[in-house]
Every structure is written in structure tokens, then in C-alpha cells.
Amino acid sequence: MDERQLPRWEINKEAKVWIQQMEGFSNCIIEDMNLKGMCVSFSERLPRLKSVRMSFAIEDNSEPIKIEAQIPWNREEQGRYYYGLSFSQIDDDGKNRIYQYLSANCYDQFKKKWWGEERVSQ
């Protein structure tokens, strides 16, 4: 697996997604995310796909973010199915909403990653 250019921030948030190829809604957990991709997990295996069109809501009562993504990897672990998504299409509004969410909800992770744990605890 190639080294990521941007770190992913731990989210671990339940979300409802609509996957075009499955023509329906499904529940997942957004495990981690950055502006270029995310890891999601499902309780059921998705059909074999190399790419996916989907919509997901990162916050309650918000408009869904629409993306197209490549699926470079997947794995099964303890009864959950994990999928790495690399965004191939996302509009500026979607990127901005992800950025705003990460800024508001992952600030401690930003500090720890960029300034080190010892400076965070001071």
C-alpha cells in the first residue's frame, strides 16, 4: 500500500450512505477520513466494485456529500467489512464541508500529529 500524502483523521462515526450501484441506503461507520479519501466499514460485504458512487451525511440533518471513489483495498476483520476509498470526484462544497467537520471535531488529533504529543499535554 502506498504511503498517504495526507494523514487520515479518526472519525468512528455511524453514517447512512446511498450507494448508486446498490440502489439503496446502507449503514456504515466512517472509520477515518481526509480530503482525499476515507475508510468505511459495513456489517455486510459490498458487491465487488473497483469504484463507487455514493452519498453520505457526515453530520446529522445535513445535506449528503456526493463522491465518486476508487476502492484500492478491502478487508474483513471481526465480522466487519472495511473499504478504503480514494476520492476521484468531489465538489468544492463537499471538500469544504469535510474540512469544516475535521477542523471542528478532530482538533486534538491535528495538534498531536503536527506538534507532537509532548506539546499537546502542556
Backbone as a ProteinNet text record, in pm:
[ID]
protein_1_A
[PRIMARY]
MDERQLPRWEINKEAKVWIQQMEGFSNCIIEDMNLKGMCVSFSERLPRLKSVRMSFAIEDNSEPIKIEAQIPWNREEQGRYYYGLSFSQIDDDGKNRIYQYLSANCYDQFKKKWWGEERVSQ
[TERTIARY]
85.2	0	89.7	60.6	138.4	119	223.7	215.6	120.6	34.3	-61.1	9	-37	16.8	-38.4	-159.9	-223.4	-261.3	-243.6	-289.5	-441.5	-492.6	-636.5	-666.6	-779.3	-819.4	-927.2	-910.2	-1001.8	-1139.1	-1242.9	-1379.2	-1465.2	-1471.9	-1553.8	-1696.4	-1762.2	-1897	-1991.3	-2107.3	-2208.2	-2263.4	-2289.3	-2343.5	-2433.5	-2527.8	-2612.9	-2557.8	-2538.8	-2485.8	-2582.6	-2581	-2655.4	-2551.8	-2552.4	-2455.5	-2529.7	-2492.3	-2564.5	-2570.9	-2460.3	-2457.5	-2548	-2578.7	-2665.5	-2809.1	-2830.9	-2963.4	-3037.6	-2967.4	-3034.1	-2944.2	-3004.6	-2931.7	-2872.6	-2763.1	-2698.5	-2636.7	-2617	-2549.8	-2404.1	-2318.2	-2176.3	-2116.8	-1989.5	-1912.4	-1801.1	-1792.5	-1678.9	-1566.8	-1468.4	-1358.6	-1259.4	-1215.9	-1123.1	-1143.1	-1083.7	-1112	-1007.5	-986.9	-918.5	-982.3	-924.4	-986.1	-970.8	-891.6	-868.9	-931.3	-982.3	-1040.5	-1085.2	-1131.3	-1177.1	-1180.6	-1192.7	-1214.4	-1352.9	-1432.9	-1566.3	-1577	-1662.7	-1685.3	-1835.2	-1869.5	-2009.1	-2022.1	-2142.7	-2167.4	-2187.4	-2209.7	-2225.5	-2125.7	-2089.6	-1996.1	-2064.5	-1992.9	-2042.5	-2017.8	-2092.1	-2060.6	-1917.3	-1858.5	-1721.6	-1722	-1662.5	-1657.6	-1515.1	-1472.6	-1343.9	-1360.2	-1481.1	-1512.5	-1657.7	-1691.8	-1825.5	-1869.8	-1998.4	-2062.9	-2149.9	-2132.9	-2210	-2234.3	-2331.2	-2361.9	-2362.9	-2310.6	-2310.8	-2326.5	-2387.2	-2404.1	-2305.3	-2218.9	-2117.7	-2170.5	-2274.1	-2336	-2486	-2548.3	-2692.8	-2761.1	-2870.5	-2952.5	-2875.4	-2776.7	-2704.8	-2727.2	-2707.6	-2718.6	-2608.3	-2637.4	-2533.7	-2421.8	-2304.5	-2187.8	-2181.6	-2173.3	-2169.4	-2025.6	-1985.3	-1849.9	-1850.5	-1743.9	-1705.3	-1569.7	-1545.9	-1420.4	-1374.3	-1243.5	-1182	-1172.9	-1175.2	-1162.7	-1032.1	-920.9	-792.1	-771.3	-846.7	-830	-958.6	-969.3	-1076.8	-1028	-1088.7	-1052	-1169.5	-1168.4	-1267.3	-1195	-1256.1	-1194.7	-1304	-1307.3	-1401.6	-1546.7	-1585.8	-1724.1	-1762.3	-1665.6	-1692.2	-1611.2	-1663.6	-1600.8	-1553.9	-1422.8	-1359	-1321.1	-1342.9	-1313.1	-1238.9	-1126.5	-1053.6	-1107.7	-1143.4	-1197.8	-1103.7	-1066.5	-984.8	-1072.3	-1104.5	-1197.3	-1142.6	-1222.7	-1187.3	-1269.3	-1385.4	-1467.5	-1536.8	-1520.2	-1590.4	-1590.7	-1704.8	-1710.4	-1650.4	-1627.5	-1564.7	-1647.2	-1779.6	-1864.5	-1843.9	-1836.4	-1813.3	-1678.8	-1573.7	-1441.6	-1446.1	-1513.4	-1521.9	-1596.2	-1704.1	-1779.8	-1698.8	-1621.5	-1533.4	-1427.9	-1367.3	-1266.5	-1323.9	-1443	-1506.9	-1534.3	-1582.2	-1609.6	-1480.5	-1374.7	-1248	-1190.4	-1198.5	-1147.1	-1221.2	-1351.6	-1433.1	-1424.8	-1404.6	-1415.4	-1285.4	-1179.4	-1053.6	-936.9	-965.3	-861.4	-749.8	-784.8	-682.2	-591.9	-648.3	-566.9	-472.5	-520.4	-435.3	-315.9	-343.8	-236.2	-135.2	-184	-95.4	-8.6	-69.1	3.8	109.1	71.9	161.1	255.2	216.8	302.5	352.4	318.4	370.2	294.7	294	217.3	268.1	401.2	454.8	408.8	389.6	343.9	192.7	118.1	-25.4	-58.2	21.7	-10.2	30.6	104.4	147.6	35.6
-117.5	0	123.6	219.1	341.5	427.8	504.3	598.9	712.6	748.9	856.9	990.7	1082.6	1217.5	1297.3	1268.9	1336.1	1232.4	1263.4	1168.7	1161.6	1050.2	1036.7	1061.1	1126.5	1159.4	1062	1007.9	907.8	970.9	908.6	960	865.7	738.3	636.5	684.4	723.5	779.3	699.5	664.2	595.6	692.6	640.2	723.7	639.1	704.8	640.1	680.5	582.3	609.8	556.9	622.5	575.2	540.7	415	367.4	340.3	414.6	407.8	266	193.5	58.7	-37.9	-7.6	-95.1	-45.3	74.5	134.9	135.7	176.1	184	237.5	258.6	309.2	194	223.5	126.6	202.9	135.3	196.4	153.9	246.8	216.9	293.6	271.6	352.6	416.6	548	617.8	605.4	524.5	495.2	611.1	657.2	769.4	842.4	964.6	1047	1157.2	1200	1324.7	1381.4	1484.1	1547.2	1465.5	1358.8	1276.7	1138.3	1100	967.2	934.4	811.3	766.9	614.8	563.7	421.5	407.6	319.3	292.3	142.8	108	-33.6	-60.8	-180.5	-225	-357.8	-389.4	-519.4	-627.5	-585.4	-678.9	-644.8	-745.3	-725.7	-649.8	-554.8	-484.6	-571.4	-547.2	-619	-586.6	-673.2	-648.3	-527.5	-420.5	-296	-242.3	-184	-115.9	32.2	81.1	220.7	226.9	338.2	352.2	497.8	515.9	646.7	639.4	735	729.4	868.2	875.6	996.9	959.3	1048.1	1022.3	1154.5	1146.2	1264	1252.1	1349.2	1346.6	1403.7	1485.9	1542.5	1519.5	1509.6	1492	1611.7	1585.3	1689.8	1776.8	1719.1	1795	1729.9	1808.6	1756.6	1653.6	1548.8	1448	1503	1450.1	1480.4	1371.5	1412.4	1316.3	1300.1	1174.1	1144.8	1032	1025.9	906.3	869.7	740.1	697.1	564.6	549.1	421.1	342.8	210.6	124.6	45.9	104	36.9	-86.1	-96.3	-212.9	-239.3	-362.6	-400.4	-517.4	-533	-644.9	-676.9	-796.5	-838.9	-856.5	-804.5	-814.4	-820.4	-926.2	-945.5	-918.6	-975	-965.1	-833.3	-742.7	-615.8	-614.4	-542.5	-532.4	-389	-372.5	-241.1	-212.8	-87.7	-45.9	87	90.1	215	285.1	411.1	489.1	604.6	616.8	727.8	812.7	935.5	1018.7	1049.6	1021.5	1060.7	1181.6	1202	1321.1	1362.1	1488.9	1550.6	1699.5	1763.5	1905.7	1989.7	2117.6	2206.5	2218.9	2219.9	2228.6	2105.2	1987.5	1864.9	1868.7	1912.7	1924.7	2022.8	2135.6	2236.9	2182.3	2108.5	2053.1	1948.3	1867.7	1771.3	1846	1948.6	2028.1	2090.9	2149.4	2211.2	2107.7	1990	1883.8	1840.7	1816.5	1773.4	1880.7	2006.5	2116.9	2124.6	2106.2	2118.3	1994.4	1876.6	1752.1	1676.7	1716.2	1641.3	1730.4	1841.2	1937.3	1874.5	1790.6	1726.4	1636.8	1569.7	1485.7	1571.2	1687	1779	1820.4	1862.3	1908.1	1796.8	1678.8	1566.8	1531.5	1529.1	1492.6	1596.4	1723.1	1827.3	1884.9	1884.7	1946.3	1848.6	1724.5	1622.1	1613.1	1493.9	1466.2	1546.4	1565.2	1634.9	1780.9	1847.2	1984.8	1993.4	1888.1	1885.4	1886	1812.2	1797.7	1919.4	2012.3	2131.1	2227.8
0	0	0	-85.6	-94.7	29.3	61.1	172.3	134.7	226.1	200.5	204.7	120.2	121	237.7	278.1	391.2	496	623.2	725.1	725.9	769.3	787.8	934.5	959.4	1095.6	1139.3	1258.6	1311.7	1336.5	1280.6	1292.2	1376.7	1337.8	1406	1429.5	1321.6	1329.7	1240.7	1296.1	1215.6	1112.8	994.8	887.6	799.6	738.2	639.7	503.9	417.6	284.2	179.2	65.4	-50.1	-155	-197.2	-295.6	-424.9	-529.3	-655.8	-710.8	-707	-763.5	-687.4	-562.6	-483.7	-481.9	-536.2	-545.8	-413.1	-308.2	-179.3	-70.7	44.4	159.6	238.2	305.8	391.6	508.4	617.7	732.1	732.3	769.4	777	893.7	915.9	1008.9	927.6	935.7	875.6	977.1	944.2	1037.2	1044.6	927.5	921.9	790.4	782.1	665.3	651.2	527	496.9	370.8	313	196.5	68.5	72.4	-46.7	-38.8	79.3	89.7	230.5	247.4	377.3	381.9	503.3	525.1	585.1	528.6	580	608.5	705.9	733.9	737.8	694.5	687.2	758.9	801.9	862.8	756.2	630.8	519.5	410	334.2	223.6	110.1	52.4	-65.6	-188.6	-296.3	-420.3	-462.2	-538.2	-585.8	-678.9	-631.8	-707.6	-706.4	-817.7	-820.9	-794.3	-817.3	-788.1	-742.2	-679.8	-623.2	-634.4	-659.7	-648.7	-525.4	-436.6	-313.8	-257.7	-169.7	-95	51.8	135	279	352.7	468	553.4	669.1	679.4	784.7	915.8	906.6	1026.2	1018.9	1134.3	1139	1073.8	1005.3	941.6	843	776.2	674.8	538.3	436.1	300.3	278	203.6	178.4	89.8	111.4	28.2	-77.9	-203.4	-314.1	-360.6	-376.3	-421.4	-523.8	-597.8	-671.4	-616.4	-595.2	-534.4	-592.2	-597.3	-629.1	-498.7	-508.6	-390.3	-404.4	-355.1	-373.9	-286.2	-175.5	-88.9	-10.8	36.2	128.5	211.7	328.1	415.3	508	557.6	656.6	788.7	895.3	1026.7	1133	1207.6	1317.4	1276.2	1161.6	1116	1050.8	1028.2	959	829.9	732.3	601	581.5	567.3	557.3	412.5	370.9	234.1	237.3	169.1	151.9	28.7	42.8	-68	-98.2	-222.9	-270.1	-361	-316.6	-392.2	-531	-632.5	-769	-812.7	-752	-776.5	-648.4	-614.4	-502.6	-531.4	-515.3	-547.7	-434.6	-462.9	-365.6	-238	-250.7	-132.8	-44.3	-103.8	-26.8	44.2	-26	36.4	153.1	132.2	236.6	359.3	337	448.6	525.2	453.1	520	600.5	541.2	611	738.2	727	843.2	952.4	913.7	1010.1	1080.3	1001.7	1060.4	1152.3	1110.9	1193.4	1326.3	1323.2	1444.4	1533.9	1475.7	1552.7	1573.9	1506.9	1516.1	1556.8	1624.3	1658.9	1741.9	1840.5	1923	1839.7	1740.5	1652.5	1568.1	1519.4	1444.2	1530.8	1653.2	1742	1766.8	1795.5	1825.4	1704.2	1585.7	1464.8	1427.6	1429.5	1378.1	1482.6	1610.3	1712.3	1814.8	1802.5	1891.9	2022.6	2077.5	2198.2	2317.9	2327.7	2444.4	2450	2335.8	2335.2	2360.2	2323	2344.1	2492.2	2571.3	2713.3	2795.7	2741.6	2816.6	2838.4
[MASK]
++++++++++++++++++++++++++++++++++++++++++++++++++++++++++++++++++++++++++++++++++++++++++++++++++++++++++++++++++++++++++

